[in-house]
Amino acid sequence: MTGRNKWISLGVLALLIALLPLFFPSGYYYRVGALIFVNALSVVGLVILIGYAGQISLGHAGFAGIGAYACALAPEHLGLHPALAVLLGAVISGVMAALIGKPILRLKGYYLAVATLGFGILVSMVLTNERALTGGPDGMNVADLGLRDLLRDMGWKLSGGEFWYMLCGIVLLVGAWLALNLFDSPSGRAMRALHGSEVAAATVGVDVPRQKLRAFVISAVYASVAGSLLALQNGFITPDVAGFMHSVEMVTMAVLGGVGSVLGATFGAAILTLLPQVLTVFAEYEQLVLGLVMVLVMIFLPQGLLPSIARRLKGRDE
C-alpha cells in the first residue's frame, strides 16, 4: 500500500465517522455507530493476524473478554481508574498472547484454528464458572469512565450516545492508522512475506516464529481494547463477550469485508453489525439471511466485498 492510499483510507474513514451523524434520525443510531466502531477495532486486529501474517484464530473473543472484565474487576478490586483498567487489560492480553502464542503458533491450518478455539472456550468457561469473582452468567457492572463528566465540566455537553460514538470513532481511527503504518513497516513486510510462504520468507532472513507471535500479540491487544470499550459503553458485561460465537463473528466480519484491507474489514464489521438491526422484522429468518449473504459473498466475491468491488471498478475505469 502506498503512502497515498494509506491516507486516502484514513481520510475516507474519518469523513464517514464525522459525517454519518448528519443522517441520524435519533440518538439510537449513535449507539449502533459506536457498536460498529468497537467491532471494527477488533476486526482491524484480525486483519493484522490473518490478512498480513496469514494466521487464523477462532479464539480472539477470549482477549476481548479479558479486556472487558479488566474494566469491571480492576476498579472494584484494585481501585484503578477505568482508563487504567483498559491499559491493564491490554497488557494482560498481550502477555497471555505471547505465552500461549509461542507454542500454538507452531501449528498450522485447522490445528492452529482448533488450538485458538480452545483458548477462547477456556476464557469463557473461567468467566462463567468463577461466579464469586465475575458474577458468573449473570455478569457484573462496569464502573463509569468519568470522561463524559469531565467534558461536561469543560462545557462540552454530550449525550451518552454522542460521547461513545466520538470516543469509539477516535479509537478506531488510531487503530486503523497504526495498522496501516504497520503494513509498510519492516515488520509488516516480514509478516506479509510469511503470509505468502513461510519457507520462502525464512530463506530471505525473516524470523518466522517471531513475526507470527508479534502479529498474534498485536491483534490480541486490539481485541482487548475493543472488549474494554464495549464493557465501558454498556456499563455491564457478561461472559458472552468471550463466547465462541463472538470469535466467529469477528472472523466473519474480517473475511466478509476483505481480510487484507483495513477499510474493507471495517466495512464488513459495519454490515454484520447492521444486518441484525435491519432484519429484526424477519427475526425468524435472520440467521438464514446472514448465512446466505456469507455464502454468496464467498462464491462471487472471495476476496471480500470492498476489495472485490474496488478491483472491478478499477478494471472498468481502465
C-alpha positions as CSV (number, residue, x, y, z in Angstrom):
1,M,0.0,0.0,0.0
2,T,1.4,3.4,-1.0
3,G,1.5,6.3,1.4
4,R,-1.1,8.0,-0.7
5,N,-3.5,5.0,-0.5
6,K,-3.0,4.9,3.3
7,W,-4.0,8.5,3.8
8,I,-7.0,8.0,1.4
9,S,-8.2,5.1,3.5
10,L,-7.8,7.1,6.7
11,G,-9.4,10.1,5.1
12,V,-12.4,8.1,4.0
13,L,-12.8,6.5,7.4
14,A,-12.5,9.9,9.2
15,L,-15.1,11.5,6.8
16,L,-17.6,8.7,7.4
17,I,-17.2,8.9,11.1
18,A,-17.6,12.7,11.0
19,L,-20.5,12.9,8.5
20,L,-22.7,10.0,9.4
21,P,-24.3,11.7,12.4
22,L,-25.8,14.3,10.0
23,F,-28.1,11.5,8.8
24,F,-29.0,10.0,12.2
25,P,-32.8,10.4,12.8
26,S,-32.4,9.6,16.5
27,G,-30.0,9.1,19.3
28,Y,-30.3,5.3,18.9
29,Y,-28.1,5.4,15.8
30,Y,-25.2,6.9,17.8
31,R,-25.3,3.7,19.9
32,V,-25.3,1.5,16.7
33,G,-22.5,3.5,15.3
34,A,-20.4,3.1,18.4
35,L,-21.0,-0.6,18.4
36,I,-19.8,-0.8,14.7
37,F,-16.6,1.0,15.7
38,V,-15.9,-1.3,18.6
39,N,-16.4,-4.4,16.3
40,A,-14.4,-2.8,13.6
41,L,-11.5,-2.2,16.0
42,S,-11.3,-5.9,16.9
43,V,-11.6,-6.8,13.2
44,V,-8.7,-4.5,12.3
45,G,-6.6,-6.5,14.7
46,L,-7.6,-9.7,12.9
47,V,-6.5,-8.0,9.6
48,I,-3.0,-7.9,11.0
49,L,-3.1,-11.5,12.1
50,I,-5.0,-13.1,9.2
51,G,-4.6,-10.6,6.4
52,Y,-0.9,-9.6,7.0
53,A,0.6,-12.7,8.7
54,G,-1.8,-15.4,7.3
55,Q,-2.5,-16.9,10.7
56,I,-6.1,-17.9,11.7
57,S,-7.6,-17.5,15.2
58,L,-11.0,-18.6,16.4
59,G,-10.4,-17.6,20.0
60,H,-9.9,-13.8,19.9
61,A,-13.1,-13.2,21.8
62,G,-11.2,-14.6,24.7
63,F,-8.9,-11.5,24.6
64,A,-12.0,-9.3,24.3
65,G,-13.3,-10.9,27.4
66,I,-10.1,-10.2,29.3
67,G,-10.2,-6.6,28.3
68,A,-13.9,-6.3,29.2
69,Y,-13.5,-7.9,32.6
70,A,-10.4,-5.9,33.4
71,C,-12.6,-2.8,33.3
72,A,-15.1,-4.5,35.6
73,L,-12.7,-6.0,38.1
74,A,-9.7,-3.7,38.3
75,P,-11.7,-0.6,39.6
76,E,-13.5,-2.7,42.1
77,H,-10.7,-4.8,43.5
78,L,-7.6,-2.8,42.7
79,G,-9.0,0.7,42.9
80,L,-7.8,1.6,39.4
81,H,-9.4,4.2,37.2
82,P,-11.3,2.6,34.4
83,A,-9.0,4.2,31.8
84,L,-6.0,2.5,33.5
85,A,-8.0,-0.7,33.6
86,V,-8.2,-0.6,29.8
87,L,-4.4,-0.5,29.7
88,L,-4.1,-3.3,32.3
89,G,-6.4,-5.5,30.2
90,A,-4.3,-4.8,27.1
91,V,-1.1,-5.7,28.9
92,I,-2.6,-8.9,30.3
93,S,-3.9,-9.8,26.9
94,G,-0.6,-9.1,25.3
95,V,1.3,-11.2,27.8
96,M,-1.2,-14.1,27.6
97,A,-1.0,-13.9,23.8
98,A,2.8,-14.1,24.0
99,L,2.7,-17.0,26.4
100,I,0.2,-19.1,24.5
101,G,1.2,-17.9,21.1
102,K,4.7,-19.3,21.3
103,P,3.6,-23.0,21.4
104,I,0.4,-22.9,19.4
105,L,1.7,-20.8,16.5
106,R,4.0,-23.7,15.6
107,L,0.7,-25.4,14.5
108,K,-0.7,-24.7,11.0
109,G,-4.1,-24.7,9.3
110,Y,-7.0,-26.2,11.2
111,Y,-4.7,-27.4,14.0
112,L,-4.0,-23.7,14.8
113,A,-7.7,-22.8,14.5
114,V,-8.7,-25.5,17.0
115,A,-5.9,-24.5,19.4
116,T,-7.0,-20.9,19.4
117,L,-10.6,-22.0,19.7
118,G,-9.7,-23.9,22.9
119,F,-8.2,-20.8,24.4
120,G,-11.3,-18.8,23.7
121,I,-13.5,-21.5,25.3
122,L,-11.2,-21.7,28.3
123,V,-11.5,-18.0,29.0
124,S,-15.3,-18.1,28.5
125,M,-15.6,-21.0,31.0
126,V,-13.5,-19.3,33.6
127,L,-15.6,-16.1,33.3
128,T,-18.8,-18.2,33.6
129,N,-17.7,-20.5,36.4
130,E,-15.9,-18.1,38.7
131,R,-19.1,-16.7,39.9
132,A,-17.7,-15.2,43.1
133,L,-15.3,-13.0,41.1
134,T,-17.1,-12.4,37.8
135,G,-20.7,-12.8,38.7
136,G,-21.0,-15.9,36.6
137,P,-23.5,-16.0,33.7
138,D,-25.4,-13.0,35.3
139,G,-22.4,-10.8,34.6
140,M,-21.3,-7.7,36.5
141,N,-21.5,-3.9,36.4
142,V,-18.7,-1.8,35.0
143,A,-17.6,1.5,36.5
144,D,-18.2,4.7,34.6
145,L,-15.2,6.1,32.7
146,G,-15.9,9.6,34.0
147,L,-14.6,11.3,30.9
148,R,-18.1,12.5,29.8
149,D,-18.5,14.3,33.1
150,L,-15.1,15.9,32.7
151,L,-16.1,17.1,29.2
152,R,-19.3,18.4,30.6
153,D,-17.4,20.4,33.2
154,M,-15.3,21.9,30.3
155,G,-18.5,23.0,28.5
156,W,-19.0,20.0,26.1
157,K,-22.5,18.7,26.8
158,L,-22.8,15.4,25.0
159,S,-25.4,12.7,25.3
160,G,-24.3,9.2,26.2
161,G,-24.7,8.0,22.6
162,E,-22.8,11.0,21.2
163,F,-20.0,10.6,23.6
164,W,-19.4,6.9,22.9
165,Y,-19.8,7.4,19.2
166,M,-17.0,10.0,19.2
167,L,-14.7,8.1,21.6
168,C,-15.0,4.8,19.8
169,G,-14.6,6.5,16.4
170,I,-11.4,8.2,17.5
171,V,-10.0,4.9,19.0
172,L,-10.9,3.2,15.7
173,L,-9.1,5.9,13.7
174,V,-6.0,5.5,15.8
175,G,-6.2,1.7,15.5
176,A,-6.6,1.9,11.7
177,W,-3.7,4.4,11.5
178,L,-1.4,2.0,13.4
179,A,-2.4,-1.0,11.3
180,L,-1.9,0.9,8.1
181,N,1.5,2.1,9.2
182,L,2.4,-1.4,10.2
183,F,1.6,-2.6,6.7
184,D,4.6,-0.9,5.1
185,S,7.0,-1.1,8.1
186,P,9.8,-3.7,8.1
187,S,7.7,-5.9,10.5
188,G,4.6,-5.5,8.2
189,R,6.6,-6.5,5.2
190,A,8.0,-9.5,7.0
191,M,4.5,-10.6,8.1
192,R,3.2,-10.3,4.5
193,A,6.2,-12.3,3.3
194,L,5.4,-15.2,5.6
195,H,1.7,-15.0,4.6
196,G,2.8,-15.9,1.0
197,S,5.2,-18.7,2.0
198,E,6.8,-19.3,5.4
199,V,9.6,-21.3,3.7
200,A,10.4,-18.5,1.2
201,A,10.2,-15.9,4.0
202,A,12.6,-17.9,6.1
203,T,15.1,-18.2,3.2
204,V,15.3,-14.4,2.9
205,G,16.0,-13.9,6.6
206,V,12.6,-13.4,8.1
207,D,12.3,-14.6,11.7
208,V,9.1,-16.5,11.0
209,P,8.2,-17.5,14.6
210,R,8.9,-14.0,15.9
211,Q,6.8,-12.3,13.3
212,K,3.9,-14.7,13.8
213,L,4.0,-14.1,17.5
214,R,4.2,-10.3,17.0
215,A,1.1,-10.4,14.8
216,F,-0.7,-12.5,17.4
217,V,0.1,-10.2,20.3
218,I,-0.8,-7.1,18.4
219,S,-4.2,-8.5,17.3
220,A,-4.9,-9.7,20.9
221,V,-4.3,-6.1,22.2
222,Y,-6.7,-4.8,19.6
223,A,-9.4,-7.3,20.7
224,S,-8.8,-6.5,24.4
225,V,-9.2,-2.7,23.8
226,A,-12.4,-3.4,21.8
227,G,-13.7,-5.5,24.7
228,S,-12.9,-2.8,27.2
229,L,-14.7,-0.2,25.1
230,L,-17.8,-2.5,24.8
231,A,-17.8,-3.0,28.6
232,L,-17.4,0.7,29.4
233,Q,-20.1,1.7,26.9
234,N,-22.6,-0.8,28.2
235,G,-21.8,-0.4,31.8
236,F,-22.4,-4.1,32.2
237,I,-20.7,-7.2,30.9
238,T,-21.4,-10.9,30.7
239,P,-19.2,-13.9,29.6
240,D,-20.9,-13.8,26.2
241,V,-18.3,-11.2,25.2
242,A,-15.7,-14.1,25.3
243,G,-18.0,-16.7,23.7
244,F,-17.2,-18.8,20.7
245,M,-19.9,-17.1,18.5
246,H,-18.3,-13.8,19.1
247,S,-15.0,-15.1,17.8
248,V,-16.8,-16.5,14.8
249,E,-18.5,-13.1,14.2
250,M,-15.1,-11.3,14.3
251,V,-13.5,-13.6,11.8
252,T,-16.7,-13.5,9.6
253,M,-16.6,-9.6,9.6
254,A,-13.0,-9.6,8.5
255,V,-13.5,-12.2,5.7
256,L,-16.7,-10.6,4.5
257,G,-15.3,-7.1,4.1
258,G,-11.9,-8.1,2.9
259,V,-9.4,-9.6,5.4
260,G,-6.4,-7.9,3.7
261,S,-7.8,-4.5,3.9
262,V,-8.3,-2.3,7.0
263,L,-11.1,-0.3,5.3
264,G,-12.7,-3.5,3.9
265,A,-12.7,-5.2,7.3
266,T,-14.3,-2.1,8.8
267,F,-16.9,-2.3,6.1
268,G,-17.5,-5.9,6.9
269,A,-17.9,-5.1,10.6
270,A,-20.5,-2.4,9.7
271,I,-22.5,-4.8,7.5
272,L,-22.7,-7.6,10.1
273,T,-23.4,-5.2,12.9
274,L,-26.2,-3.5,10.9
275,L,-27.8,-6.6,9.4
276,P,-29.4,-7.9,12.7
277,Q,-30.8,-4.4,13.3
278,V,-32.3,-4.3,9.8
279,L,-33.6,-7.9,9.9
280,T,-35.4,-7.6,13.2
281,V,-38.7,-7.7,11.3
282,F,-37.6,-11.0,9.9
283,A,-36.3,-12.3,13.2
284,E,-37.1,-15.9,12.4
285,Y,-35.0,-15.8,9.2
286,E,-32.2,-13.6,10.5
287,Q,-29.6,-16.4,10.7
288,L,-30.8,-17.8,7.3
289,V,-30.3,-14.4,5.6
290,L,-26.9,-13.9,7.3
291,G,-25.7,-17.3,6.2
292,L,-27.0,-16.8,2.6
293,V,-25.1,-13.4,2.4
294,M,-21.9,-15.1,3.5
295,V,-22.2,-18.0,1.0
296,L,-22.9,-15.6,-1.9
297,V,-20.0,-13.3,-1.0
298,M,-17.6,-16.3,-0.7
299,I,-18.7,-17.7,-4.0
300,F,-18.8,-14.5,-6.1
301,L,-16.5,-12.1,-4.1
302,P,-14.0,-14.4,-2.4
303,Q,-11.5,-11.6,-1.6
304,G,-14.2,-9.7,0.4
305,L,-16.8,-7.1,-0.5
306,L,-14.8,-3.9,-0.6
307,P,-11.6,-5.2,-2.3
308,S,-13.6,-7.0,-4.9
309,I,-15.8,-4.0,-5.7
310,A,-12.8,-1.7,-5.8
311,R,-11.0,-4.0,-8.2
312,R,-14.0,-4.3,-10.5
313,L,-14.5,-0.5,-10.6
314,K,-10.8,0.0,-11.3
315,G,-11.0,-2.5,-14.1
316,R,-14.0,-0.8,-15.5
317,D,-12.2,2.5,-15.4
318,E,-9.2,1.0,-17.3
